């Protein structure tokens, strides 16, 4: 059975992605870095629908915890994921001069280094199999930058470079690597914005609406499918026509 690891999948975009893959018949490994109660709730929801699913709590910014997670995956499934979705991430909004080294390092470690750690552990088996798919969940701010989100924008810009470089290196092994640069997607991470902020943001979106988690999930499963077999090394904007 094909398996997929979706990092940061206890809720929001990650949960929607994991759900799509589960419906496609994948064995899904759910992950969260800290919220065990939400992770357990999502796991139970998936099990109730008859999905083949496992959960693992791990802070993927810590390489040792990633190693333990991959050991767990192999013990449970007797294989390693053929699809890796690097979705784990955090945001921070604030002036650059208020972005302390601790905040900066936390964002870089969570948004960028976690993707490196998981890819580093997943790629050897993909090369052996001469097949694999890595999808990195990025942001439009990694493309154009955002005021008061310098650390976040930097982490996503670096993730885009990681995507393009890794795609070139792994292409000869039939491993595809792409990124989805999300615009405003309606999740818990954006719930704190006022109606006025939302209205102003939507004015710049050609389709006139905020994105849904299913929009990301549908593109993700497409990129993992044979229907996109000639797509690799791409940063695909999913922003409703904003840029």
C-alpha positions as CSV (number, residue, x, y, z in Angstrom):
1,X,0.0,0.0,0.0
2,X,1.2,3.5,-0.8
3,X,1.9,5.6,2.3
4,X,2.1,9.4,2.8
5,X,3.5,11.4,5.7
6,X,1.8,14.8,6.1
7,X,3.5,16.9,8.7
8,X,1.5,19.3,10.8
9,X,-1.7,17.5,10.0
10,X,-3.7,17.6,13.2
11,X,-5.8,20.5,11.8
12,X,-6.2,23.0,9.1
13,X,-4.4,22.6,5.7
14,X,-2.5,19.5,6.8
15,X,-5.6,17.7,8.0
16,X,-7.4,18.5,4.7
17,X,-4.4,17.2,2.8
18,X,-4.2,14.0,4.9
19,X,-8.0,13.5,4.4
20,X,-7.7,13.7,0.6
21,X,-4.9,11.1,0.6
22,X,-6.8,8.8,2.9
23,X,-9.8,8.9,0.5
24,X,-7.4,8.0,-2.3
25,X,-6.5,4.8,-0.4
26,X,-3.2,5.9,1.0
27,X,-1.9,4.8,4.4
28,X,-1.6,8.2,6.1
29,X,0.8,9.2,8.9
30,X,-0.5,12.1,10.8
31,X,1.9,14.4,12.7
32,X,1.8,17.3,15.1
33,X,4.6,19.0,17.0
34,X,2.7,19.7,20.2
35,X,-1.1,19.4,20.1
36,X,-1.6,15.8,21.1
37,X,-5.3,16.2,21.9
38,X,-6.1,17.6,18.4
39,X,-3.9,15.0,16.8
40,X,-5.7,12.2,18.6
41,X,-9.1,13.7,17.7
42,X,-8.1,13.9,14.0
43,X,-6.8,10.3,14.2
44,X,-10.1,9.1,15.7
45,X,-12.1,10.9,13.0
46,X,-10.1,9.2,10.3
47,X,-10.3,5.8,11.9
48,X,-14.1,6.2,12.2
49,X,-14.2,6.5,8.4
50,X,-12.3,3.3,8.0
51,X,-9.0,5.0,6.9
52,X,-5.6,3.3,7.3
53,X,-4.0,5.9,9.5
54,X,-1.3,6.3,12.2
55,X,-0.3,9.2,14.3
56,X,3.0,10.4,15.7
57,X,3.8,13.4,17.9
58,X,7.1,14.9,17.1
59,X,8.7,18.3,16.9
60,X,10.2,18.1,13.4
61,X,12.6,21.0,14.1
62,X,14.5,18.4,16.2
63,X,16.3,15.9,13.9
64,X,16.4,13.2,16.5
65,X,12.6,13.2,16.8
66,X,12.3,12.9,13.0
67,X,14.6,9.9,13.1
68,X,12.4,8.3,15.8
69,X,9.3,9.1,13.7
70,X,10.7,7.4,10.6
71,X,11.6,4.3,12.7
72,X,8.0,4.2,13.9
73,X,6.6,4.5,10.4
74,X,8.8,1.6,9.2
75,X,7.9,-0.6,12.2
76,X,4.2,0.0,11.6
77,X,4.0,-0.1,7.8
78,X,7.1,-2.1,6.8
79,X,8.0,0.7,4.4
80,X,8.8,4.4,4.2
81,X,6.5,7.0,2.7
82,X,6.5,7.3,-1.1
83,X,4.9,10.8,-0.7
84,X,6.1,13.4,1.7
85,X,4.1,16.5,2.3
86,X,6.1,19.1,4.3
87,X,3.3,21.2,5.8
88,X,4.4,21.9,9.3
89,X,4.9,25.6,9.9
90,X,4.3,28.5,12.1
91,X,3.8,32.2,11.4
92,X,4.8,35.4,13.2
93,X,3.7,38.9,12.5
94,X,5.7,41.8,14.0
95,X,8.3,44.4,13.2
96,X,11.7,43.2,12.1
97,X,13.4,45.0,15.1
98,X,11.0,43.1,17.4
99,X,11.9,39.7,15.8
100,X,14.4,38.4,18.4
101,X,16.9,35.7,17.6
102,X,14.8,33.1,19.4
103,X,11.7,34.0,17.3
104,X,13.8,34.0,14.1
105,X,15.4,30.6,14.8
106,X,12.1,29.0,15.8
107,X,10.5,30.1,12.5
108,X,13.5,28.9,10.4
109,X,13.7,25.6,12.3
110,X,10.0,24.9,12.1
111,X,9.3,26.1,8.5
112,X,12.5,25.1,6.8
113,X,14.7,22.7,8.8
114,X,11.7,20.4,9.4
115,X,11.3,20.0,5.7
116,X,15.0,19.3,5.3
117,X,15.0,16.7,8.1
118,X,12.0,14.8,6.7
119,X,13.3,14.9,3.1
120,X,16.7,13.8,4.2
121,X,15.2,10.7,5.8
122,X,12.7,10.0,3.1
123,X,14.9,10.4,0.0
124,X,17.2,7.4,0.4
125,X,14.3,5.0,0.1
126,X,12.7,7.0,-2.8
127,X,16.0,6.6,-4.6
128,X,16.1,2.9,-4.0
129,X,12.5,2.6,-5.3
130,X,13.2,5.0,-8.2
131,X,10.0,6.8,-7.4
132,X,8.7,9.4,-5.0
133,X,7.0,12.7,-4.5
134,X,7.8,15.6,-2.2
135,X,5.4,18.5,-1.9
136,X,6.3,21.5,0.2
137,X,3.6,23.8,1.5
138,X,5.0,27.3,1.0
139,X,3.4,30.8,0.7
140,X,3.0,33.7,-1.7
141,X,5.1,35.7,0.8
142,X,8.0,33.5,0.0
143,X,7.6,34.8,-3.6
144,X,7.1,38.5,-3.0
145,X,7.9,39.1,0.7
146,X,5.6,40.6,3.3
147,X,6.1,43.6,5.6
148,X,6.1,42.6,9.3
149,X,6.6,39.0,8.3
150,X,10.3,39.0,7.4
151,X,11.2,35.8,9.2
152,X,8.2,33.9,7.8
153,X,8.8,35.2,4.3
154,X,12.4,34.3,4.5
155,X,11.7,30.8,5.6
156,X,9.2,30.2,2.7
157,X,11.6,31.8,0.2
158,X,14.3,29.4,1.3
159,X,11.8,26.5,1.1
160,X,11.2,27.5,-2.5
161,X,14.9,27.4,-3.3
162,X,15.1,24.0,-1.5
163,X,12.2,22.8,-3.8
164,X,13.8,23.9,-7.0
165,X,17.3,22.6,-6.2
166,X,16.1,19.2,-4.8
167,X,13.9,18.7,-7.9
168,X,16.9,19.0,-10.2
169,X,19.0,16.7,-8.1
170,X,16.4,14.0,-7.7
171,X,14.8,14.1,-11.1
172,X,17.1,11.4,-12.6
173,X,15.7,9.1,-9.9
174,X,12.1,9.7,-11.0
175,X,11.4,11.7,-7.8
176,X,9.4,14.9,-8.3
177,X,9.6,17.9,-5.9
178,X,7.1,20.8,-6.0
179,X,5.8,23.5,-3.8
180,X,2.4,25.1,-3.3
181,X,2.7,28.8,-2.6
182,X,-0.6,29.5,-0.7
183,X,-2.3,32.8,-0.5
184,X,-4.8,33.5,2.3
185,X,-6.3,30.1,3.2
186,X,-9.1,30.1,5.8
187,X,-7.6,28.3,8.8
188,X,-7.1,28.8,12.5
189,X,-3.9,30.7,11.7
190,X,-5.9,33.5,10.0
191,X,-8.9,33.5,12.4
192,X,-7.5,36.4,14.4
193,X,-7.7,38.9,11.5
194,X,-10.6,41.4,11.6
195,X,-13.4,41.6,9.0
196,X,-11.9,44.8,7.7
197,X,-8.5,43.1,7.2
198,X,-10.2,40.3,5.3
199,X,-12.2,42.7,3.2
200,X,-9.1,44.7,2.2
201,X,-7.1,41.5,1.4
202,X,-9.9,40.1,-0.8
203,X,-9.9,43.2,-2.9
204,X,-6.6,42.1,-4.4
205,X,-7.8,38.6,-5.2
206,X,-9.1,38.2,-8.8
207,X,-11.5,35.4,-7.7
208,X,-12.8,37.6,-4.9
209,X,-12.6,35.0,-2.1
210,X,-10.3,33.5,0.4
211,X,-9.0,30.1,-0.3
212,X,-10.2,26.9,1.4
213,X,-8.2,24.1,2.8
214,X,-9.7,21.8,0.3
215,X,-8.2,23.9,-2.5
216,X,-4.8,23.1,-1.2
217,X,-5.6,19.5,-0.6
218,X,-6.9,19.0,-4.1
219,X,-3.8,20.5,-5.7
220,X,-1.6,18.4,-3.4
221,X,-3.2,15.1,-4.4
222,X,-3.0,16.1,-8.0
223,X,0.7,16.8,-7.7
224,X,1.2,13.4,-6.2
225,X,-0.7,11.6,-8.9
226,X,0.4,10.4,-12.4
227,X,-1.7,13.2,-13.9
228,X,1.1,15.5,-13.0
229,X,3.9,13.2,-14.0
230,X,5.8,15.9,-16.0
231,X,5.6,18.6,-13.3
232,X,8.6,19.1,-11.1
233,X,10.6,21.9,-9.6
234,X,7.6,24.2,-9.7
235,X,6.4,26.8,-7.2
236,X,2.7,26.9,-7.9
237,X,0.8,29.9,-6.7
238,X,-2.5,29.0,-5.1
239,X,-3.8,32.5,-4.5
240,X,-7.0,33.1,-6.5
241,X,-5.1,35.2,-9.0
242,X,-3.7,37.7,-6.5
243,X,-0.2,37.6,-8.1
